[in-house]
Amino acid sequence: MVAVQTSLNSSPSAEWICCLDKRPSERSGEDVDIILTRLRGVKTFQRFPPPLLLQICTCAFYECLEKGITLFRQGDIGTSWYAVLSGSLDVKVSETANHQDAVTICTLGIGTAFGESILDNTPRHATIVSRETSELLRIEQREFKTLWEKYRQSLAGLLAPPYGAMESGSNNDRLTDKDNMNSDSGNKAHNKVPSEKLQRAAKVLRNAILSRAPHMIRDRKYHLKTYRQCCVGTELVDWLVMQSACVLTRSHAVGMWQALLEEGVLNHGVRACVRACVRACVRGCVRAYVCRPGQRTADDLEIIYDELLHIKALSHLSNTVKRELASVVIFESHAKAGTVLFNQGEEGTSWYIIQKGSVNVVIYGKGVVCTLHEGDDFGKLALVTDSPRAASIVLREDNCHFLRVDKEDFNRILRDVEANTVRLKEHEQAVLVLEKSHRASTLGSIKYTVISGTPEKILEHFLETMRLDIHHNEPDPAVDDFVLMHCVFMPNSQLCPLLMAHYHVVSPPGSEQERLEYTLNNKRRALILTLRWANTHTYLLQEEPAAISFLEELYGSVSNDSRTLRGLKDLVPDLEKVVKLHSEEVKSAKKKTLIRQFSNGEERLQKKQPIRNQDDILLKVYCSDHTYTTIRIPVAATGKEVISAVSDKLGTTEELLLVHLSSAGEKQLLKPNDVSVFSTLSINGRLFACPREQLSGLAPLPDQEGPSAGSMSTFELMSSKDLAYQMTMFDWELFSCVHEHELLYHTFGRHSFRRTTANLDLFLRRFNQVQLWVVTEVCLCTQLSKRVQLLKKFIKIAAHCREFKNLNSFFAIIMGMSNPAVSRLSQTWEKLPTKFKKFYAEFENMMDPSRNHRSYRLTVTKLEPPIIPFMPLLLKDMTFTHEGNKTCIDNMVNFEKMRIIANTIRQVRHCRSQPFNPDICQPNKNQAEVRGYVRKLCVIDNQRALTQLSYRLEPRRT
């Protein structure tokens, strides 16, 4: 840390600050010139060569700290280097881990540069607290390291040893000996440096929070103490789960934050507040593990099973085996590195899975032969072969956690898996893996379930084992799983010929009666599977001419065969009905439906119809000067096709980029192979097409900002029940339009199927729209008494939505009220009557994400259809299953994974199994007005703008 003698002539101008506030990639040449002019007036930077100064102008950021703000604490891992442009900061060092014992050792004034510990990732030597309002220039670690490598000699004068040159007679440019001594002592107190991976992870998370959810970092009170600029553990966990599909469970997110906490990467000022919350989150999972196997409740078993689903060492095991393991697995932890878990030559008594930490595998005479990390397992060989341990296992680091399965349980569950498993092979290669089912067969014989197999063998198995004693409209879960999921691994172009071949299969030699019976059963099975397939795909079949041709050809064959095989006659009318329906629909579909706007316009007042791949849409695409062109494209058009249509319309040969520009000015480049690009737009987002050189100059349209005044005067006179009813009617229309396969396209990637998910996107957008409607109305209401009335109104609407079993809008309203821009309005919440506070607390409990959203799931199981479910949670379940399980294992389809995803989709089917009753609410005279209002909600979708409005209503208390 250094105190360079220099002064800043004047505080930075607003123009200069605005330039520094821009992202580096968005700074123009003019911005860099403005920043350069200001920096040249700072003596600290006058010694720098022009190329270095220019690079600082392009990568530095501006920060302003109010008085008393802690920038970072002693022991933190640094992420940035700083220079003080105005004001002053105190440097505090503590001899203990308690920061309240810190002593101020010096004050850094104008021109001070500090934060050089980022060069070697050592912990911060001291705590920095603003003494007064101070302005800083900040350069992030990666950029600073790059500058250091190129301009080491120029920068060395700013840095303390060992990086800078020690100059005699320049004591004023260095910390005093006392300062250096205290810095060293602080460093010794934190001699355990987090790994480079953890530091990188922490920086990525920090940057993500600052860019996507800066509202989570704020001053908080905990146990009568105020913690500056910190986060709450539950919020961190919830945010991480929602942000990343790679975080498979809530407990995974807890583990990630816990690792950062224990390694000292999390800011110490956050620790007390986060630690209690993280511990509360992790307590449920740990308690489930530490309970003795015989004492575990159903909830404990479910928690452990959820964890086992995502452990790498168990990925090859079936879910049946994982459920068995959940009842016997034991949690074991060891505190110290060097602990020997077992020695080479000892009898094997347990199998271990590393849950946290790492171990060394040591063999006598060879030393450490390898290192095992989190997710790896060891100790299995000695149990399988009943031989002594082949190596010793030694803890490589402190605080290692293991899951242990003892020998008796291992033998009972894992060693006997083969006895319950049947593998069918062709040419020495496994083509189908079956497992004994615990469900008793109706025929008394052993029933097997498909674990994995080649697509053809899976189809063949279901055709051979299909029940013929139930109607094709009745549920048959095993066959339904295949019919629902086959598009993932066997497209219709492959399925239809196989079904036709099975229908026409030649019977083996035998008596005439046996041959007739064999032929009839084969044909009935092929027909029943075809009817189930057609009923599941519905209108999607009309988009595939080959599928329609298959149905027509099959109908012709069945009509002829039914004259001699009377056992087919009962299926002919059903097949005829399907063929006529789809053939007529195909003819009418040639007249394409034109959707004038995806979510804007009068068509929202009409009853919703499903959006189909062959439909066309009129789409506005804007240029950088805010002019626009309207193009007509298919719903499933790719980004490349949209750009081509825009180029043709504009008559340009320039290479254009397709950009999604949000109301906050955030730009997202759309890929050429992205399907239905229009349906991914945010609520107030717009599509822009521009050359690459104009990308940095793109700015949002004025109408993207959203309303400037609330609409409370319009809807405060409307009945809360009427509002909830019309919201439910609209949500049901949107929900009914979502095809089950859209959930698959969303999970596996619609570009893989070249299919649109526009109906699902509309439904998800509606959730976001209702959520932002609540926040917008509250933040645009300037009168305190009116805001209190608004909160009451929204709680009433939410209650009626729950009454109508519209859980999607119910959650959207409650999540809107828990948005930081609303939840921080303490004066407003204090005025809310106690009765409404209790209602709100009860509703919040339903949103509790602990135990995998157990509260919500229990609520849904008690409801009878029709239900409008909380769709984001269903999609999250499917995504976790998809990301946590391989689609193919040993060149075979992992049908266990297909079954789990099918079960989730079946929940959607259950919710829609009964028609919605429009008579649940008696309409009032102004129903048309209410209907029009709820279908045209105007919102602000810029969180930063909403937060600013919130602070204008109730400024931060000092």
Secondary structure, 3 states (H helix, E strand, C coil): CECCCCCCCCCCCHHHHHHHHCCHHHCCHHHHHHHHHHHCCCHHHHCCCHHHHHHHHHHCEEEEECCCCEEECCCCECCEEEEEEECCEEEEECCCCCHHHCEEEEEECCCCEECHHHHCCCECCCEEEECCCEEEEEEEHHHHHHHHHHCHHHHHCCCCCCCCCCCCCCHHHCCCHHHHHHHHHHHHHCCCCCCHHHHHHHHHHHHHHHHHCHHHCEEEEECCEEEEEECCHHHHHHHHHHHCCCCCCHHHHHHHHHHHHHCCCCCHHHHHHHHHHHHHHHHHHHHHHHCCHHHCCHHHHHHHHHHHCCCHHHCCCCHHHHHHHHCCCEEEEECCCCCEEECCCCECCEEEEEEECCEEEEECCCEEEEEECCCCEECHHHHHHCCECCCEEEECCCCEEEEEEEHHHHHHHHHCCHHHEEEEEECCEEEEEEEECCCCCCCCCCCEEEEEECHHHHHHHHHHHCCCCCCCCCCCHHHHHHHHHHHHHCCHHHHHHHHHHHHCCCCCCCCHHHHHHHHHHHHHHHHHHHHHHHHHHHHHHHHCHHHHHHHHHHHHHHHHHCCCCHHHHHHHHHHHHHHHHHHHHHHHHCCCCEECCCCCCHHHHCCCCCCCCCCEEEEEEECCCCCEEEEEEECCCEHHHHHHHHHHHHCCCCCCEEEEECCCCCEEECCCCCECHHHHCCCCCEEEEECHHHHHHCCCCHHHHCCCCCCHHHHCCCCHHHHHHHHHHHHHHHHHHCCHHHHHHHHHCHHHHCCCCHHHHHHHHHHHHHHHHHHHHHHCCCCHHHHHHHHHHHHHHHHHHHHCCEHHHHHHHHHHHCCHHHHCCHHHHHHCCHHHHHHHHHHHHHCCCHHHHHHHHHHHHCCCCCCECCHHHHHHHHHHHHHHCCCEECCEEEHHHHHHHHHHHHHHHHHCCCCCCHHHCCCCCCHHHHHHHHCCCCCCCCHHHHHHHHHHHCCCCC
